[in-house]
C-alpha cells in the first residue's frame, strides 16, 4: 500500500474514517463537506452505510451536501437558500425529509 503522504486528500480522509468505524463514538462529531463529490452513485450508497455505522456507534454526523440520495437519507435537513451565492444564506426550511418535501419555499423539497 501507499504511505499516507502519497494518498490524495480524499483517500487519506477515507483511510482516517475507516480507522474510526469500529470505535465507540458517543462523544464524537463528524462534519463532512460535500463528501460525495467525484463518487460513483454506488459509492454514495457505500458512504451512506459508513454514516449509518458511525451513527449506530453513537456519533453525531453532519453533512453539507447537494447529492439528493444523501439528502433523502438524512434524519434532519436544514435547507439554505432561496438561491445560491448572494441569493442564499437564509434557512428556508428545516425538518425531516417529509417536512422539507411539503415546504413550498424549499427548492430541495421539490426533488426529494
C-alpha positions, 0 to 999 in steps of 0.5 A: 500500500501507499504511505499516507503522504502519497494518498490524495486528500480524499483517500487519506480522509477515507483511510482516517474514517475507516480507522474510526468505524469500529470505535465507540463514538458517543462523544464524537462529531463528524462534519463532512463537506460535500463528501460525495463529490467525484463518487460513483452513485454506488459509492454514495450508497457505500458512504451512506452505510459508513454514516449509518455505522458511525451513527449506530456507534453513537456519533453525531454526523453532519453533512453539507451536501447537494447529492439528493440520495444523501439528502433523502437519507438524512434524519434532519435537513436544514435547507439554505437558500432561496438561491445560491451565492448572494441569493442564499444564506437564509434557512428556508426550511428545516425538518425531516425529509417529509417536512422539507418535501411539503415546504413550498419555499424549499427548492430541495423539497421539490426533488426529494 
